[in-house]
Amino acid sequence: MHKSIVAAERISDVGLTKEELQRYSRHLIMPEVTAEGQKRLKAARVLCIGAGGLGSPAALYLAAAGVGKLGLVDFDRVDLTNLQRQILHGTKDVGRSKLASAGDRLHDINPDIEVELHDCRFSSENAEQIVADYDVIVDGSDNFATRYLSNDVCVFAGKPNLYGSVFRFEGQTTVFAPLLGGPCYRCLFPEPPPPESVPNCAQAGVLGVLPGIIGMLQAIEAIKLIVGIGEPMVGRLLHFDALKVTFRELRLRRDPQCPVCGETPKIFAPIDYDQFCGARDDASVPGISVQQLKDKMDASNTFELIDVREPFEFEIARINGAKLIPLGEIPERADELDREQTLVVHCHSGRRSAEAVRLLKQRGFDNVYNLEGGIDAWSDFIDPTVPKY
């Protein structure tokens, strides 16, 4: 057993109604939980960063468990492609704010809890203020800039950061909590990977049920920390392989040289995480909008359209006239292209094609442009008959 992270004075002010005694009866009869543990849950405040694949199952189970105040940070809208894994939302919610959809669903699960919605991007400007009001932070983000930001503000505030990530058929989770003697995210990943080296879900795909497994594990860890039971996953990273259905545990150590939680920290406030992770727009990659591409087509301008996605993506959706050269084949097939011709390169969302433009410019191509937003933007703004995926 360990001490609950919820302040004792807050727990002492909490009681359970007759309806709550019935609702949580399966908790109350467990000797590890009892009414005292349920009061701790009711007094607790948990923040979920993201109302997507990881945030959906985590928020649903935390609401059902009776966490008194549940906060969500998101600024996105529900898209049809989300519904394969983001179970907070339904078909009727497509086009709605994710927070509006999530708020309705969570109140339906448990009308007694408080749901606080932060309709904004979690950023260096607002992160410390948002985190300050919560006991536990569940990081359901899908990008490195937000992961480093959530880690750092949790270290500054002395709050546990429940990390989770998924990729295709694999997921991992741990509790980053220097306040409990464990490492932080920077101890494990001192430097972010190159921006184009790790594709996101929209590029690589993810088995829909996988975020459910990892998100539920994050919810379990939050409940353990709040109730004060079990052994928190501090200093242990759990890796899950869905194809083999195997779990593997890795021991993590705190880095004494960590710039945030180490013995002589160097970072004491949020930094520019987009710049740190190399996520800013690269001025060396000239771009072209989908409308500009459409204008070129309508004017019969001479240019070549290159699609750098994978063949299976090309089969799902394509822009008429595009030549398929997957990104991995660009170095060896560059000579197939005319260096005097204007080239427009596209992928799914614009990230892989930006890398292709860099590679082509290194090989002497001067007239090469990245299609901003990729085929997704083409479907949204030019030709809605092109399927989105």
C-alpha positions as CSV (number, residue, x, y, z in Angstrom):
1,M,0.0,0.0,0.0
2,H,1.1,3.6,-0.7
3,K,-0.3,6.9,0.3
4,S,-3.1,8.4,-1.7
5,I,-1.9,11.4,-3.8
6,V,-5.2,13.3,-3.0
7,A,-4.9,15.8,-0.2
8,A,-6.2,14.5,3.1
9,E,-8.2,17.7,3.9
10,R,-10.1,17.3,0.6
11,I,-11.0,13.7,1.4
12,S,-12.3,14.6,4.9
13,D,-14.8,17.0,3.3
14,V,-16.3,14.3,1.1
15,G,-19.3,12.0,1.8
16,L,-21.2,9.5,-0.3
17,T,-24.9,9.8,-1.0
18,K,-27.3,6.8,-0.9
19,E,-27.3,6.7,-4.7
20,E,-23.5,6.7,-4.8
21,L,-23.3,3.9,-2.3
22,Q,-25.4,1.8,-4.7
23,R,-23.6,3.0,-7.8
24,Y,-20.2,2.1,-6.4
25,S,-21.2,-0.9,-4.4
26,R,-18.8,-3.2,-6.3
27,H,-16.0,-1.0,-5.2
28,L,-17.2,-0.6,-1.6
29,I,-17.2,-4.4,-0.9
30,M,-13.6,-4.7,-1.9
31,P,-11.4,-4.5,1.3
32,E,-8.7,-2.7,-0.7
33,V,-11.1,0.1,-1.6
34,T,-14.1,0.4,0.8
35,A,-16.0,3.6,1.3
36,E,-12.8,5.4,2.2
37,G,-11.2,4.6,-1.2
38,Q,-14.4,5.7,-2.9
39,K,-14.3,9.0,-1.1
40,R,-10.7,9.5,-2.3
41,L,-11.9,8.9,-5.9
42,K,-14.8,11.4,-5.4
43,A,-12.3,14.0,-4.0
44,A,-9.8,13.4,-6.8
45,R,-9.2,15.6,-9.9
46,V,-7.8,14.0,-13.0
47,L,-6.8,15.7,-16.3
48,C,-6.9,13.9,-19.6
49,I,-4.8,15.5,-22.3
50,G,-6.6,14.6,-25.4
51,A,-10.1,13.1,-26.0
52,G,-8.9,10.7,-28.7
53,G,-7.8,7.1,-28.8
54,L,-6.1,7.0,-25.3
55,G,-8.2,9.6,-23.7
56,S,-11.5,8.0,-24.6
57,P,-11.2,4.7,-22.6
58,A,-9.3,6.4,-19.8
59,A,-11.9,9.1,-19.4
60,L,-14.8,6.7,-19.7
61,Y,-13.5,4.4,-16.9
62,L,-12.4,7.2,-14.7
63,A,-15.9,8.7,-14.9
64,A,-17.5,5.3,-14.2
65,A,-15.2,4.9,-11.2
66,G,-16.4,8.1,-9.7
67,V,-13.5,10.5,-10.1
68,G,-15.0,13.7,-8.7
69,K,-13.6,16.1,-11.3
70,L,-12.5,15.0,-14.7
71,G,-10.8,17.5,-17.0
72,L,-10.3,17.2,-20.7
73,V,-8.1,19.2,-23.0
74,D,-8.7,19.1,-26.8
75,F,-9.4,21.5,-29.6
76,D,-10.3,19.0,-32.4
77,R,-13.5,18.0,-34.0
78,V,-14.8,14.4,-34.5
79,D,-13.9,12.9,-37.8
80,L,-15.3,9.7,-39.3
81,T,-11.8,8.2,-39.2
82,N,-11.7,8.7,-35.4
83,L,-14.6,6.3,-34.7
84,Q,-12.6,3.1,-35.3
85,R,-10.9,3.7,-31.9
86,Q,-12.1,6.9,-30.2
87,I,-15.0,5.4,-28.3
88,L,-16.1,8.6,-26.5
89,H,-17.7,9.6,-29.8
90,G,-20.4,8.2,-32.1
91,T,-21.5,8.5,-35.7
92,K,-23.9,11.3,-34.7
93,D,-21.0,13.3,-33.3
94,V,-19.1,13.6,-36.6
95,G,-18.3,17.3,-37.1
96,R,-18.9,18.2,-33.5
97,S,-16.3,19.4,-31.1
98,K,-14.7,16.4,-29.4
99,L,-15.1,18.1,-26.1
100,A,-18.9,18.6,-26.6
101,S,-19.2,15.0,-27.6
102,A,-17.0,13.8,-24.7
103,G,-18.9,15.9,-22.2
104,D,-22.3,14.5,-23.2
105,R,-21.0,10.9,-23.1
106,L,-19.2,11.2,-19.7
107,H,-22.2,12.8,-18.1
108,D,-24.3,10.0,-19.4
109,I,-21.9,7.5,-17.9
110,N,-22.0,9.4,-14.5
111,P,-24.1,12.5,-14.0
112,D,-22.7,13.0,-10.5
113,I,-19.1,13.9,-11.6
114,E,-17.9,17.3,-12.6
115,V,-16.5,17.5,-16.2
116,E,-14.3,20.4,-17.0
117,L,-13.7,21.1,-20.7
118,H,-10.6,23.0,-21.8
119,D,-11.3,23.8,-25.5
120,C,-7.7,24.8,-26.5
121,R,-4.4,23.5,-27.6
122,F,-2.3,22.3,-24.6
123,S,0.6,24.8,-24.9
124,S,3.5,26.4,-23.1
125,E,1.3,29.4,-22.5
126,N,-1.5,27.6,-20.7
127,A,-0.2,24.2,-19.5
128,E,0.9,25.2,-16.0
129,Q,-2.3,26.9,-15.3
130,I,-4.4,24.0,-16.5
131,V,-2.4,21.3,-14.7
132,A,-2.3,23.2,-11.4
133,D,-5.9,22.2,-10.5
134,Y,-5.5,18.5,-10.9
135,D,-3.9,15.6,-8.9
136,V,-3.1,13.2,-11.8
137,I,-2.4,13.9,-15.4
138,V,-3.2,11.3,-18.0
139,D,-1.3,12.1,-21.2
140,G,-3.2,10.8,-24.2
141,S,-1.4,13.0,-26.7
142,D,0.0,11.7,-30.0
143,N,2.9,14.0,-30.6
144,F,6.3,14.5,-29.0
145,A,6.0,18.3,-28.4
146,T,2.9,17.7,-26.1
147,R,4.6,14.7,-24.4
148,Y,7.6,16.8,-23.4
149,L,5.4,19.7,-22.4
150,S,3.1,17.5,-20.2
151,N,6.2,15.9,-18.7
152,D,7.9,19.1,-17.8
153,V,4.9,20.9,-16.3
154,C,4.1,17.7,-14.2
155,V,7.7,17.7,-12.8
156,F,7.5,21.4,-12.1
157,A,4.1,21.0,-10.3
158,G,5.0,17.7,-8.5
159,K,2.2,15.8,-10.3
160,P,2.3,12.2,-11.6
161,N,2.2,12.0,-15.4
162,L,0.6,8.8,-16.8
163,Y,2.2,8.2,-20.2
164,G,0.8,6.1,-23.0
165,S,1.6,5.6,-26.7
166,V,0.4,3.3,-29.5
167,F,1.8,2.4,-32.9
168,R,0.1,-0.1,-35.2
169,F,0.0,-3.3,-33.0
170,E,2.1,-2.1,-30.1
171,G,1.6,0.1,-27.1
172,Q,3.4,1.1,-24.0
173,T,2.6,2.9,-20.7
174,T,4.3,3.9,-17.5
175,V,3.9,6.4,-14.6
176,F,6.5,9.2,-14.8
177,A,6.7,10.6,-11.2
178,P,10.0,12.0,-9.8
179,L,8.0,13.0,-6.8
180,L,7.5,9.3,-6.1
181,G,11.2,8.5,-6.7
182,G,10.9,7.5,-10.4
183,P,12.2,8.9,-13.6
184,C,10.5,11.4,-15.9
185,Y,9.9,11.2,-19.7
186,R,13.1,13.1,-20.4
187,C,15.1,10.5,-18.4
188,L,13.9,7.9,-21.0
189,F,13.9,10.1,-24.0
190,P,16.5,13.0,-23.5
191,E,16.1,14.1,-27.1
192,P,13.1,13.9,-29.5
193,P,13.6,11.8,-32.6
194,P,13.8,13.5,-36.0
195,P,10.4,14.9,-36.9
196,E,9.9,12.6,-39.9
197,S,11.2,9.4,-38.4
198,V,8.2,8.4,-36.4
199,P,4.9,8.4,-38.3
200,N,1.7,9.2,-36.4
201,C,-1.5,7.1,-36.5
202,A,-2.8,8.8,-39.6
203,Q,0.4,7.7,-41.5
204,A,1.1,4.3,-39.9
205,G,-2.3,3.2,-38.8
206,V,-3.3,1.6,-35.5
207,L,-5.3,-1.4,-34.5
208,G,-8.5,0.2,-33.2
209,V,-8.7,-1.8,-30.0
210,L,-5.1,-1.1,-29.0
211,P,-5.6,2.4,-27.6
212,G,-8.4,0.9,-25.5
213,I,-6.0,-1.5,-23.8
214,I,-3.3,1.2,-23.1
215,G,-5.9,3.8,-22.1
216,M,-7.5,1.4,-19.6
217,L,-4.1,0.7,-18.1
218,Q,-3.6,4.5,-17.7
219,A,-7.0,4.6,-15.9
220,I,-6.0,1.7,-13.6
221,E,-2.8,3.5,-12.6
222,A,-4.7,6.7,-11.9
223,I,-7.2,4.8,-9.7
224,K,-4.3,3.1,-7.8
225,L,-2.6,6.4,-7.2
226,I,-5.8,8.0,-5.9
227,V,-7.0,5.2,-3.7
228,G,-3.5,4.4,-2.5
229,I,-3.4,0.7,-3.4
230,G,-1.1,-1.7,-5.3
231,E,2.2,-0.9,-6.8
232,P,2.2,2.1,-9.1
233,M,4.1,1.6,-12.4
234,V,6.8,4.0,-11.3
235,G,10.1,3.1,-12.8
236,R,8.5,0.4,-14.9
237,L,7.6,0.6,-18.6
238,L,5.0,-1.9,-19.8
239,H,5.1,-2.9,-23.5
240,F,2.2,-4.7,-25.1
241,D,2.3,-6.6,-28.4
242,A,-1.2,-7.2,-29.7
243,L,-0.2,-9.6,-32.4
244,K,1.4,-11.9,-29.8
245,V,-0.7,-10.8,-26.9
246,T,2.4,-10.5,-24.7
247,F,3.4,-8.0,-22.1
248,R,7.0,-7.1,-21.4
249,E,8.2,-5.0,-18.5
250,L,11.3,-2.8,-18.7
251,R,12.9,-1.2,-15.7
252,L,13.5,2.5,-15.9
253,R,16.1,4.6,-14.0
254,R,16.1,8.2,-13.1
255,D,18.8,10.1,-14.9
256,P,20.8,12.3,-12.4
257,Q,21.8,14.5,-15.4
258,C,18.2,15.0,-16.5
259,P,17.7,18.8,-17.3
260,V,14.3,18.8,-15.7
261,C,14.2,16.3,-12.7
262,G,18.0,15.6,-12.3
263,E,20.3,16.7,-9.5
264,T,21.1,20.0,-11.1
265,P,18.1,20.8,-13.3
266,K,18.5,23.4,-16.0
267,I,14.9,23.8,-17.2
268,F,12.5,25.4,-14.7
269,A,9.7,26.6,-17.0
270,P,8.0,25.5,-20.2
271,I,10.1,26.1,-23.3
272,D,9.2,26.2,-27.0
273,Y,8.4,22.5,-27.6
274,D,7.6,22.8,-31.3
275,Q,11.1,24.2,-31.9
276,F,12.6,21.6,-29.5
277,C,11.0,18.8,-31.4
278,G,11.6,20.3,-34.8
279,A,7.9,20.6,-35.6
280,R,7.9,24.1,-37.0
281,D,7.3,24.6,-40.7
282,D,10.6,24.3,-42.5
283,A,11.2,27.4,-44.8
284,S,13.5,25.2,-46.9
285,V,10.5,23.2,-48.1
286,P,8.5,25.3,-50.5
287,G,4.8,24.5,-50.5
288,I,1.8,24.8,-52.7
289,S,-1.9,24.8,-51.6
290,V,-4.5,22.4,-52.9
291,Q,-6.3,25.3,-54.5
292,Q,-3.1,26.3,-56.3
293,L,-2.6,22.8,-57.5
294,K,-6.2,22.8,-58.8
295,D,-5.6,26.1,-60.6
296,K,-2.5,24.5,-62.3
297,M,-4.6,21.6,-63.5
298,D,-7.4,23.8,-64.8
299,A,-4.9,26.0,-66.6
300,S,-3.2,22.9,-68.1
301,N,0.2,24.0,-66.7
302,T,3.0,21.6,-67.3
303,F,4.1,19.8,-64.1
304,E,4.4,16.3,-62.6
305,L,2.5,15.2,-59.6
306,I,4.4,12.7,-57.4
307,D,2.6,10.6,-54.8
308,V,5.1,9.3,-52.1
309,R,2.6,7.2,-50.1
310,E,2.7,3.4,-50.0
311,P,1.0,1.3,-52.7
312,F,-1.8,0.1,-50.4
313,E,-2.6,3.8,-49.6
314,F,-2.6,4.5,-53.4
315,E,-5.2,1.9,-53.8
316,I,-7.5,3.5,-51.2
317,A,-7.4,7.0,-52.6
318,R,-5.5,8.9,-55.3
319,I,-5.4,12.1,-57.2
320,N,-5.8,11.6,-60.9
321,G,-2.6,11.8,-62.8
322,A,-0.3,11.2,-59.8
323,K,2.8,9.0,-60.3
324,L,3.5,6.7,-57.3
325,I,7.0,6.7,-55.9
326,P,7.0,5.7,-52.2
327,L,9.2,7.9,-50.0
328,G,11.6,5.0,-49.4
329,E,12.2,4.7,-53.1
330,I,12.9,8.4,-53.8
331,P,16.7,8.2,-53.5
332,E,17.0,5.3,-56.0
333,R,14.3,6.5,-58.4
334,A,15.0,10.2,-58.5
335,D,16.6,9.9,-62.0
336,E,13.2,8.9,-63.4
337,L,12.2,12.5,-62.9
338,D,12.9,15.5,-65.1
339,R,15.0,18.1,-63.2
340,E,13.8,20.9,-65.6
341,Q,10.1,20.1,-64.9
342,T,8.0,21.5,-62.0
343,L,7.3,18.8,-59.5
344,V,4.5,18.7,-56.9
345,V,4.9,16.1,-54.3
346,H,2.1,14.8,-52.0
347,C,1.4,12.2,-49.3
348,H,-1.4,11.7,-46.8
349,S,-1.0,14.9,-44.8
350,G,2.1,16.6,-46.0
351,R,4.8,15.3,-43.7
352,R,6.3,12.5,-45.8
353,S,6.1,14.7,-48.9
354,A,8.0,17.4,-47.1
355,E,10.8,14.9,-46.5
356,A,10.7,13.9,-50.2
357,V,11.0,17.5,-51.3
358,R,14.2,17.8,-49.1
359,L,15.6,14.6,-50.6
360,L,14.9,15.8,-54.2
361,K,16.4,19.3,-53.5
362,Q,19.5,17.6,-52.2
363,R,19.7,15.8,-55.6
364,G,19.5,19.0,-57.7
365,F,15.8,19.5,-58.2
366,D,15.0,23.2,-57.9
367,N,11.4,23.3,-59.0
368,V,9.9,21.0,-56.4
369,Y,7.0,21.8,-54.1
370,N,5.2,20.1,-51.2
371,L,1.4,19.8,-51.4
372,E,0.3,21.3,-48.1
373,G,-2.2,19.1,-46.2
374,G,-1.7,16.2,-48.7
375,I,-4.5,14.2,-50.2
376,D,-6.5,14.8,-47.0
377,A,-6.7,18.5,-47.9
378,W,-7.5,17.7,-51.5
379,S,-10.5,15.7,-50.4
380,D,-11.6,18.4,-47.9
381,F,-11.4,21.4,-50.2
382,I,-11.2,20.2,-53.8
383,D,-12.7,16.8,-54.5
384,P,-14.8,15.2,-51.8
385,T,-15.2,12.1,-53.9
386,V,-11.6,11.1,-53.0
387,P,-12.0,8.8,-50.0
388,K,-10.5,9.9,-46.6
389,Y,-8.7,7.4,-44.5
